[in-house]
Amino acid sequence: MRYVQRMNRDGAAQLAREYWFELLIALMGVAGMAELVVGRDYPGAPTKSLWFCIPALGVLVSPLLLRRRFPFAGPAAYFVLAPLLSVIDPLLVPFVGSLGVVGLAAAFMLGNLRNGLQAAAGLGLVTGSLLFIVVAIPGEQTASQMAFIPLRFVVAWIAGFILRERAERAEAAEIRATVAERERDAAARVAVAEERARIARELHDIVAHAVSVMVLQVGAVRHKLPDELSDDSEALRSVERAGRTALAEMRRLLGAMRDEREEVSFVPQPGLDGLDSLLEEVTRAGLPVELQVDGVPFPLPRGVDLSAYRIVQEGLTNALKHSHATTANVTVRYALDELQIEVRDNGVGSSTTDGLGHGLVGVRERVKIYGGEMSACAANGGGFVLTTRLPLSGDRP
C-alpha cells in the first residue's frame, strides 16, 4: 500500500512538473469563473447571465491547454475569441482580472514561437485584439488606456521573443558542442586505428626477423640430420614450411595495413641505442635535452626497445611543438622487471595532438601492448611530464 501511495505521489509530482503551465491556465480559468460568480452585482460586471459568461470563459481559455499540439493556433485563438466575446458583452473580458494573466501568457507564447512569420503575425493579432477590446468598453477611453493596456501584452510578446532567441542560440551551441564531441570521438578512433596499424607495421620487421632466423636454423639442422632420422627430418621440414607460410601471410597482412601514401622505409627500426642521435636532432631543432640513465643498461626485447624509443620521440615532439619549452629532460630507468621512461619539459603545457591527430595516442597504445602504465599531465612547478612504465617478462635476449 505504501508503495502504491508513493508511486501515486511521484506520478502526480512528475505530471505537475511536466504540465505545470496547463495547470496554471486551468487554475486561472477557474479563478475567473469564481470572479464572475462573486462579483455578479459589482459595478462594471458583465451584463450577460452567468449561463453565458461562465461557458464563454471556458471556451476562451481552453485553446491554451492545447498549446503543445497547436503552438500557434492555441494562443492565437485567445486573441480571436476575446474580441468576439467583447462584441457580445464588452465588459466580460475587462472585468475578469485573471484573464489578464492568461492573456499575458498567450502573448508570451506567440512571441516565443520559432517560426518568425507566425511570431510576427501573433504580434499583430495581440495588438489589434487588445485595441478592439479597449475600444469596445462602454464610455470614452483615454489615450493612456489606448496605449498602455495593449503595451503590457506587447511587452509580454517581446519577452517571449527574446527568450526564444536565447533558447535558439543555446540550442545551436549545444548542437555544435555535440557535433564537435562526436567529431573528436571519431577522430580519436581513427587515430587509434592508424596508430595501431603503424605499431603493427613496425613490429612486423621484428617478428619477421625472428621467424626468419628460426626457419633458417631449422633448415640448417634438417640438412645435417643423417638419413636414418628421416622422421625427424620430415618433422623439421613441416616446421620450416609452416614458418615460411607464416612469413608470407605476415607480408600480405602488412601490405593490407600499409597506407598507399606511405613510403617504404628500408632503415632498421631504432631502439634506445639511438637516443643520442634523436636528442641531437631535437637540440638542433631548438630544444636542448639532457639524458639521464638510472640503473645498469641491459639488452631489451626488440619490441620493448622500439616502443621505448618511440615514447621518448613522441614526448620530445610534443614538448618541441606544443609546450613552448626551452629545456627538456629524459630519464630512462632500468629495473630488474620493468623499464621506466620520463620526459619532462619546462613549457606551458602540452597537447595530446601532434597536428596529425595522433599525439600521445601512440604512446598509450604502445604501453597498452605490454601491459604497462602511462601518465601525461602538468608537472608541479610548471611544465609537462610524460611517464611510462613497461614491464619486462624477464626473458632477456
N, C-alpha and C positions, 0 to 999 in steps of 0.2 A: 504493500500500500504506500509506504514512504517513497519507494522507487517511482511509482506511478505519479505521486504528487510532485516529486522533484522533476520528473520529465515534463509534467504539465507546466510547472513554473518555468523551466528552461525553455520550453517551446513558446510559452507566452512572451517571455523576455526576448527571444530571438525574433518573434513575429513583430513585437513592438519596435525593436531596433531597425527592422527592415522596412516596416510600413509606418514609421512614426509620422511622416508628413500626411499620409492619408488619414491617420487617426486624428491629427490636429485639425485638418479640414472638416472632418465629420464632427469634431467637438465644437468647432466654430459654428457649424450649421445648427447643431442642437442648441447652442447658446443663443443664436439668432432667433430660433423659434421661441425660446423662453422669453426673449426680449419682447417679441410680438404679443405673447400672452400676458406678461406682466404689465407692459406699457400700453395696453389697448386703449385706455382712456386718456393717455398723456397728450399734451399739445404736440402737434406735428406728427401724430400717429397715422398710419395708412388708413385710407377711407374704406378700402375693401374689407370684406369679412375675413375672419381667421380661416374659414374653409377655403378661401382662395390664397391668402398670404402664406400660410404655412406650407402647403404643397408647392407653391411657386418658389418659395425659398429653397426647398429641397431640390427642385428641378434646376435652380440656378447654381447650386453648389455641387451637385452630383457629377457633372462632367470633369471636375478637377480630380475626382477619385480615379479616373481612367487615364491619368497623365502618362503612366508608364507605356500604355499601348498607343495612346494618341498624344504625343508630346506637344504638338501644335494645336490640334483641334480641341483638346481638353481645356486648356486655359483660354484659348480664343473664344470658345463657346460662352464663357462667363461674360466677356465684354460684348458679345452679341445678344445674349439673353437679358442682361441688365438694362440696356436701353429699351428693349421690348416691354419689359415689366414697367419701366417708367412711363411708357405710353398709356398703359392700363391704370397704373397708380403711381404718380410721380413721387409720392412720399415713401414708398416701400423701401427702396434701396438706400436712400439717405438716412432713414430712421434707424435701421438695424446697424448698430455700431460694429458688430463682429464681421459684417460684410466688408468693412474697410480692410480688416486684416486679410480676409480671403482675397479681396481684390489686389492687395499689395503682393500677396504670394503668387497670384496668377500673372501679374505684370512681371514679377521676377522670373518666373518660368519662361515667359515669352522672350525676355532678354537673354536667357541662358541657353536658348536653342543653338545648336551647332550650325544649322542651316542659316546663313546670313540673310537670304531673302525672306525666309519665314520670320526671323527676328525683326527685320525692318518692317514687315507687314504687321507684326504684333505691336510695334511701337505706334504705328498709325492707328491701329484698332484701339489701343489703350487711350490715346489722346482724343480721338473722335468720340469714343464711348463716354468718357468722363465729361467732355464738354456737353454732350447731349443730355446727360443726366443732370448736370448742374443747371442747364438752361430750362429743363423741364420742371424744376422745382417751382411751386407757385410763389409768386412775388417777384420783385425786382432783385436781380443779383448784382452784386458789386463787382468791380473789376478785379479786386483781390481774390474774391471767391472764384471767379472765372479762371484766374491764373494759378493760384496756389493749390486748389483742390486737385486738379489734374497733375500739377507738378509733383506731388508726392508719389503718384503712381509712375510717373516718368522716371523719377529718381530710383524707384524700385527696379524698373526695367534696366536702367543704366548699371545698377549694382549687379544684376544678373548677367549683363553683357560683359562687364569687367571680369567677373569671376569665371565666366566661360572662357574668356581669352587666357586667363591664368591657367585654368584647368587644361586647355589645349596645349599650352606651352609645356606644362608639367608632363602631360601625357606624351608629347613629342620627345621631350628629354628622356623619359623613361624608355620609350621605344628605341631611341638612339643608343641608350645605355645597354639595353637588352641585345640589340644587334651587334654592338661593339663587343659585348661579352661573348656572344656566340662566335663572332669572328676570331676573337682571341683564343677561344677553346679550339676552334677548327685549326687555327694557325699552330697552336701548341701540339695538336695531334699530328699535323703534317710534319712539324719539326721533329717530334719524337720518332715518327716513322722514317724520316730521312736520316736522322742520326743513327738509328738502329741499323739501317742499311749501310751507312758509312762504316760503322763499327764492324759489321759483318764482313764487309769488303776488306777491311784492314786485317781482321783476324783470319781471313781466308788464307793469306800468304803464310801465316804462322802454322796453321793446321795443315795446309797443303805440304809445307816443307817437312813437317814431322811425319806425315803419312808417306811422303816420297822416300824419306830415309828408311822408314820401316819396310817399304816394298823392296827397296834396293838390298837391304840386309837380308830379308827373307829370300830374295832371289840368289844372293851370294851363297847363303847357307845351303839352298836347294842344289845348286850346281856342285857343291863339294861333297854331297852325300854319295856314298857308294851305291852300286846297283842293288845290292841286297836290301836296302832300305827304301824300296820303291813306294811302299805305302806312305812312309813319312814324306817322301819327295812329293807325292801327289797331294798330300795334305798342305804342304807348304806352297805348292802350285795354286791350290784353291785360295789360300790366304793372299798370295801375290795377285791373283786375278781379282779378288774382292777389293784389294787396296787400289788397284788401277781403275776399277769401276767407280770406286768412291771418289777418286781424284777427278775422273771425267764428269761425274754428277756435280761435284763442287764447282767445276769450271762452268757448267751450264747454269747453275744457280747464281754464280757470281755475274754471269752475263745478263741474267734476268734482272738482277738488282742494280746493275750499273746504269747510271744516268748517261744518255747518249751525248749530253753536252760535256760530260766529264772526260778529261784526258787521262789516258792510261799512264800510270807512273811506274817507272822501272827502278826507282830509288828504293833501297831497302827500308823497311819500317824502322823508325827511330826508337830509341829507348833512353833510359836515364843517362847512359854514357854519352848521349848527345846534348845534354843540358848546357854544357859550356857554349856550344855554338848557338843554341837558342837564346841564351842570356846575352851573348854578344850582339845578336840581331836586334833584340828588344832595346838594348842600350844604345845602339846606333840609331834606333827609331826615336829616341828622346826620353827613354825611361831607364835610368840607372837601376840595376838589380844586383842584390847581394845574395849569394847562395850559402846556406849553412847545412851541413850534413851531420846528423847525430847518429851515433852507433857505427858499427863496422859494416860497410857495404858488402853485399854478397850477391851472387848471380840470382836474378829473379826469374820466375816463369815468364816466358816470352810475352804472353798476353798481358800479364800484370805490368811488365816493364813498359810495353807500348802504352797501356792505359795511364800509367803514371806520367809518362812524358806528355800525353795529350792533356792531362789535367793541369799540369804546370803551364803548358802552352795556352790553354783556354783562360786560366786565371790571369796570366800576364796580358793576354789580348784584351780582356775586359778592363784591366787596370789602365792599359795604354789608350784604349779608345773611349772609355766612358767615364772614368772616375777623375780625370784631370789630375792624376797623381804626379809627383815629382820623384819619388823613390818607391822601390818595392823590395820585398824580402821573400825569398823562397827557402823553406825549411823542409828537408827530407829526413825522416827519422826511420832508421832500420831497427825493427824489433824482431824477436825470435819468431813470432806468429803473425806479424802484421807490418804493413808499410804505411806510415803516416806522412801526409803532404800538407803543407800550409803555404798559401800565397797571400801575403799581406801588403797593402799599399797605404799611402797617406793621403789619398784623394778624398773627394766629397761624397763618395758612394759609387756603387757600380750598378750596371743594368744587367738584367737577365737576358738581354738580347744583343746579338752582335751585328745587327743590321741584316743578316741573312735569315733571321728568325730562329737561330739555334741557341746561341748564348750558352748558358750553363746547363742546357738540356743534355748536351753530350756528356758532360761530367757526371750528371745524375745517372744517365743510362749506363755509363761505364762502371760506376760504383755499384749499381744495382746488379750488374752481371756477376760480380764476385761477392755479393752479399755484404758489401761494406756500408759505410755511413758517410754522409756529406752534410755540411752546413755552409751557408753563404749569407753573411749578414754584416751590418756595420760594426766596426770594432770600437771598443771603448777608447775614448780619447780621439776619435776621428779615424777616417779611413775605412777600408773594407777588407774583410778577411774571408778567404775560402779555405776550408779544412776538409780533408777526406781521410778515410781510413780504409785500407784494402787488406782484408785478411789473407794470410798465406796458408796454403794447405800443409806446409812442412816438407813437401817433396821438392827440393831444390834441384835445378838442372845440373 
